[in-house]
Amino acid sequence: MTILIIFESLEGQTRKISEFVEERCQRAGYRVRMVSTHDMAAQISVEGAEKVVLAAPVHERLHPKGFEFFVASHKDELNALKTLMISVSLNAAFPEGRAEALDFLTEMQRRTGFEPDSKILAAGAVRPDCYGYFESVTVRNSVLADRKINVFEGIREFTNWDALATEVDAFVNM
Ligand SMILES: Cc1cc2nc3c(=O)[nH]c(=O)nc-3n(C[C@H](O)[C@H](O)[C@H](O)COP(=O)(O)O)c2cc1C
């Protein structure tokens, strides 16, 4: 049985999350294929996969264009399979941000026509080592706005790995 993991990551946290999912799937006895829509979108085929996990981060309220394009152009195949969508954002890290984190995913579903069977809103990370001026200002002034987090303090990971393991296992063993 094969699980296909399709992901995209700009600063690395969604890649780390996808590798974590890969390990959980292997532990459950699945073969895993992991591909990124960043450099391989045209070659990705869902053929032969029993289940598909999709993972993508939110930047300025959107998942990456290439990822969305892939999902929209494969929506019929994806809708016919058992799928889990992991949307990674900083809003998901805060109780008062969860509704907005869900909006990002709902908007993507509306644009692409893709309806995942299971969804995870995963908290991402602040990674100042990957930011230029624009990214630093956006994360500090817009994404984290009133939250008392210093963007320049170094990498700050909000991902709750235990919760993620539970949710991923529930999908894998479904
Ligand atoms: C320029 C920029 C814009 C972002 N915009 C949002 C946003 O609109 N909403 C949100 O919740 N998180 C936002 N984030 C936070 C990212 O979703 C978070 O850092 C995530 O971990 C990035 O995943 P990646 O490392 O796989 O790219 C933004 C981050 C950056 C750098």
The ligand as a Tripos MOL2 file, in Angstrom:
@<TRIPOS>MOLECULE
LIG
   31    33     1     0     0
SMALL
NO_CHARGES

@<TRIPOS>ATOM
      1 C1          6.0280   36.5840    3.8430 C.3       1 LIG1
      2 C2          5.2260   35.6990    4.7550 C.ar      1 LIG1
      3 C3          3.8430   35.7940    4.7430 C.ar      1 LIG1
      4 C4          3.0700   34.9790    5.6060 C.ar      1 LIG1
      5 N1          1.7160   35.1120    5.5850 N.ar      1 LIG1
      6 C5          0.9710   34.4020    6.4700 C.ar      1 LIG1
      7 C6         -0.4390   34.5870    6.5300 C.ar      1 LIG1
      8 O1         -1.0480   35.3250    5.7470 O.2       1 LIG1
      9 N2         -1.1310   33.9150    7.4940 N.ar      1 LIG1
     10 C7         -0.5010   33.0520    8.3660 C.ar      1 LIG1
     11 O2         -1.1770   32.4910    9.2300 O.2       1 LIG1
     12 N3          0.8370   32.8130    8.3030 N.ar      1 LIG1
     13 C8          1.5800   33.4730    7.3870 C.ar      1 LIG1
     14 N4          2.9300   33.2820    7.3100 N.ar      1 LIG1
     15 C9          3.5530   32.2780    8.1960 C.3       1 LIG1
     16 C10         3.8600   30.9610    7.4620 C.3       1 LIG1
     17 O3          2.6740   30.2940    7.1100 O.3       1 LIG1
     18 C11         4.7140   30.0810    8.3830 C.3       1 LIG1
     19 O4          5.9210   30.7480    8.6640 O.3       1 LIG1
     20 C12         4.9740   28.6960    7.8130 C.3       1 LIG1
     21 O5          5.6920   27.9650    8.7800 O.3       1 LIG1
     22 C13         5.7660   28.7470    6.5060 C.3       1 LIG1
     23 O6          5.9360   27.4320    6.0290 O.3       1 LIG1
     24 P1          7.2000   27.0220    5.1410 P.3       1 LIG1
     25 O7          8.4120   27.1430    6.0480 O.co2     1 LIG1
     26 O8          6.9530   25.6010    4.7640 O.co2     1 LIG1
     27 O9          7.2590   27.9340    3.9780 O.co2     1 LIG1
     28 C14         3.7210   34.0490    6.4620 C.ar      1 LIG1
     29 C15         5.1230   33.9600    6.4500 C.ar      1 LIG1
     30 C16         5.8640   34.7560    5.6020 C.ar      1 LIG1
     31 C17         7.3770   34.6380    5.6090 C.3       1 LIG1
@<TRIPOS>BOND
     1     1     2 1
     2     2     3 ar
     3     2    30 ar
     4     3     4 ar
     5     4     5 ar
     6     4    28 ar
     7     5     6 ar
     8     6     7 ar
     9     6    13 1
    10     7     8 2
    11     7     9 ar
    12     9    10 ar
    13    10    11 2
    14    10    12 ar
    15    12    13 ar
    16    13    14 ar
    17    14    15 1
    18    14    28 ar
    19    15    16 1
    20    16    17 1
    21    16    18 1
    22    18    19 1
    23    18    20 1
    24    20    21 1
    25    20    22 1
    26    22    23 1
    27    23    24 1
    28    24    25 2
    29    24    26 1
    30    24    27 1
    31    28    29 ar
    32    29    30 ar
    33    30    31 1
@<TRIPOS>SUBSTRUCTURE
     1 LIG1         1 GROUP 0 **** ****
